[in-house]
Amino acid sequence: MKPTHLYQHLKELAVKLDISVAEQNMRVTGINAKSGLCIVKDQKIFIMDKHLTVREKVQTLADCLRSLPLDNIYVMPAIRKYLDRS
């Protein structure tokens, strides 16, 4: 699966988990910030550095999703296989 498709499927999985994914320019903050999951006003938001490569975005989002309970959610077999590998 192409990295762009994989990234899209991971974002869709995040939405199923009530997590919105927002790509932001983190360089303008002047603060050494990294992509990651946060909670703002009881809403889960994964803030992604838009300057990362697609492969880095895939890895970063997958690392977050791996730590969440996925047993009761349909995940495409190719995506589940990707998430199961460490």
Secondary structure as GFF3:
##gff-version 3
##sequence-region A 1 86
A	DSSP	alpha_helix	3	16	.	.	.	ID=ss1
A	DSSP	beta_strand	19	24	.	.	.	ID=ss2
A	DSSP	three_ten_helix	26	29	.	.	.	ID=ss3
A	DSSP	beta_strand	36	40	.	.	.	ID=ss4
A	DSSP	beta_strand	43	49	.	.	.	ID=ss5
A	DSSP	alpha_helix	54	66	.	.	.	ID=ss6
A	DSSP	alpha_helix	77	84	.	.	.	ID=ss7
###
